[in-house]
Amino acid sequence: MTARADAAAAAPLLDVEGLRVAFDGREVVHGLSLRIMPGECVAIVGESGSGKSVTARSLLGLAGPGSTTTAERLEVLGRDLARAGEREWRGVRGRSIGLILQDALVSLDPLRPIGREIDDALRIHERMPPAERRTRVVDLLDRVGMPDPAAAAGRRSGELSGGLRQRALIAAALALDPPLLIADEPTTALDVTVQARILALLGEIRSRGTGILLISHDLAVVGGLADRILVMRGGRLVEEGPAEQVLRTPRHAYTRALIAAVPTDRARGERLSVSSAPVTGDGGSDDAVRTGDRPAPPARTAVGERPVLRLDGVTKTFPVPGGRLAAVDDVSLDVRRGETLGLVGESGSGKTTVARLALALTAPDAGEVLLDGRPWSSLPERERRPMRRRIGAVYQDALSSFDPRWSVRGILDDALGTVLPRAGRRERDRRVTQLLDQVGLAAPVGARRPLTLSGGQRQRVAIARALAAAPDVLICDEPVSALDVTIQAQILDLLEDLQRRDGLALLFISHDLGVVRHMSDRVAVMRSGRIVETGSSDDVFGSPQHPYTAQLVADAPRLAA
Amino acid sequence: MSELELRQTTVVSAAEHEAPRPARRMPRIGTLLAFAFVAFLAVAAFAPGLVQTHPPNAISAAEAFQAPSFAHWFGTDESGRDVYSRVVAGTGTSLLIGVTATFIGLLLGAVLGVLASFGGRAVDFGVSRLVEVLFAFPGLLLALLVIVIAGPGPVTATIAVGLSTAPGYARIIRGQLVAIRSAPFVESARVLGHAPGRILARHILPNALVPLLVLATLGIGQAIVWASALSYLGLGAQPPAAEWGAMLAAGRTYLGTAWWMTVFPGLMIVGTTVATTVLGRALTRRDQEVR
């Protein structure tokens, strides 16, 4: 520990009591208390709408337009800021508290070199000659593990990868050596291997005596770093305690639901969500906490003998400056009836191109996609069209896959058009209601437009649409990546139920190892367009053969560290 | 339970079952005024007799050049005709020209836009360059060119104005179609196995064209101004037809003595343009809120 940390050991860096934040008279944070000591990492965990980000921003006096922040006590480094004006806050930001935001791409000016961005803080707050500032910038970039820091300082954010951009942001936050760092979802948009490195870096910063307030929706991410965890929900604190205790012996039902929803290291077929009550209102997460008897999941249909969908040595290249890039390079996969094949890989590995090839939305340059052993990708579109209903698709961004002019009922009715082209109004209405029921949506949801639905509800509608034509294969491309963990749990359970009932073959694509492992019978690991390893889910994750898989498994955040 | 309480309970239960729509604001006062003005124009266009005070073409030498008064709200012209009644009589012509010209422009633009976005690379290239060439001419110049070829008159003026607005619509429609054609929801319709014709009719065209209809209401005002300009130059509606542009031209000679002969038809042109534009903007806002 440094001398500074020792001297300040008795005094908290941040001391907040009864923090309330309201927007236009509507209170969103209802009296939060929080203390951070030097060298301590406190995490606030909650789902979207829990008020965690607003809390973080209000600690910097940045709650936003139309907001009123009040607190019984709000002290930063012993300085009372409960009634601070904008002028006073400006002295605090950067110098006393550094902020790391989620999206490094938009948080950095795309037109300026990152060195200049970091230099800003030094130029505004410190009287330092330019030459000294330059060495300091390079020094900071070096500290956050930026390779070749001197050259990197001259690059713009667009020229850096997501992980390096995040490092640059952290360097900017550290520029004035603030005793307290606030990190709002610092790793959310990053691949697991990169995430692991950023979390390690934050751990290192903490060990030098800096206090960290970590905001995240992901308990698993927080678990490895935080000393204490605060669980927030609906603007209130529901549980607080040492990380170990909150994760291992949570007292509050909501915390238990959150932990139960994390799919990492959970056996295939094990339930993740707590309740399966039909979702009617907006508060999807409300249903997750309501404990109740759920009907036993249907028995699994036997996995079929022959593959329904088969990719045979498929290659797809795209033109890039100076040649062609193989987005998918000699990939062979097969999915059988009643089976889930997980396809896991980091961003840019070619997962989505595999999905598009399987859906025959793009034609392979080499190799072939077969449906039931018969040609699929090589058919002319005219002959393929009548068979398209056999493959359904669920995408990450459900909203943009719906015609914005249509209601939920209209969307499902349209999807039934290929199956029941001559059915009467009443027959179709009956089927639509039935589909809504299958995905756990109440009938009145049908009258709404997708825009007015929550993320989980939208994804349910997307699944209902995919099921409308009673497909044999369902291709899910990152179906839960945009959802809160409890909602994610509900959607995963729903997919599993539907597979058990209908014997669907599932191609499940995700960057999230935990999700893939939980969902899949077999797994294929993809990297730079190639399948590096494939096998049963337990084998691949239990004893990975390829070093890349081993790295992925090691870096995946898990609850019990 | 009082009636008010009753109503409150119904509202609450309705709110529980219905979608939480984005709160629809009351229309702005300007929108209401614009709507009232357009309503008046509609009456004047379809049933001018209802709002006219005098026969529009009744000549009375004794009443020539009278200033606005209670008997003649907008005064009288050189032949003693009631300017207000003539302005009303001209509404039908002016609106017809404006609406028809916009429709022609929209239709032509839609044909060009659909050709460009679905006709393949070569057609797209050809159409896009043609549109760019048309863009290079000022709109009114293009209209004058058509009239030079086809001869003056209200019909040619209408067609001329329509033709000269077409490139703008063509470009917007092409952009809309290209964007929507590759939208994820169109792709998901393909995945469902829908035929291209159905996708075009049910997804692509409605999404591309409905915002355009809103835009077209903005174009009507513009078309009326252009048509009036052509009539003012003597290339559109011919005297003694009571068309606003032609009335402006006729009153020009007496601008120093009888200002009302030009000011009131001019005000009608301005009012109509402003009102349709305000309504168009209100429609655009509504369309964006719905999305």
Interface residues (C-beta under 8 A of the other chain):
Chain A: D282 L359 L361 R385 P386 M387 R388 R389 I391 G392 A393 Y395 D397 S400 S401 F402 D403 P404 R405 D414 A415 G417 T418 P444 A447 R448 R449 L451 T452 R465 A468 A469
Chain B: H17 E18 A19 P20 R21 A183 P184 F185 E187 S188 A189 R190 V191 L192 G193 H194 A195 R198 R202 H203 P206 N207 V210 R291
